[in-house]
């Protein structure tokens, strides 16, 4: 089945030690998103890629970076994790953003299972 | 984007119909209303989206009045497995299709 895969599901890192989370998709979607979800809170968008075009949210800390080497893979790099960065990190994909004439708009995003990051 | 307001939590029993109402007073002409479901330790899952009137799929119905300042997600005959957080989102077609999640409604279904 086509899906969004995140590895690892659980990641423990030390304060200040760089960590990379990975996401892959078999849906061949143009757009890939990274969300941060802290305990009992709603997911918060960090950034997204439309193909190779990177779009950062205004309030995403500089500590968070992302790479998308090809359509299928996207990485989230946290350069110097702090205790406040402990959260679930969710990867999502969707079809291309640009509306085609006559085609319906869809806001359906496909989420992976998430990676729970612990910072010690 | 329009801010959404929905109840923090709701309780129901198996077999009942559950209606979750969301208000979005500042919705704009180009905005769509979308609902997602999230189980613990899983990513959100798209349920339904609509622009006006009523939309129905195999999972839920979405009712949107003419002024579009609110919407109601209707889950028919809920089961224990419908226990989850339900997010109402207003999405704008700016080309980015980015989603801003509100606080969500935690639905607890009991036997």
Interface residues (C-beta under 8 A of the other chain):
Chain A: X4 X31 X33 X42 X43 X44 X45 X48 X50 X55 X57 X88 X90 X91 X92 X94 X97 X98 X99 X105 X106 X107 X108 X109 X110 X111 X112 X113 X114 X116
Chain B: X32 X34 X41 X42 X43 X44 X45 X46 X49 X87 X89 X91 X93 X95 X96 X97 X98 X99 X100 X101 X102 X103 X104
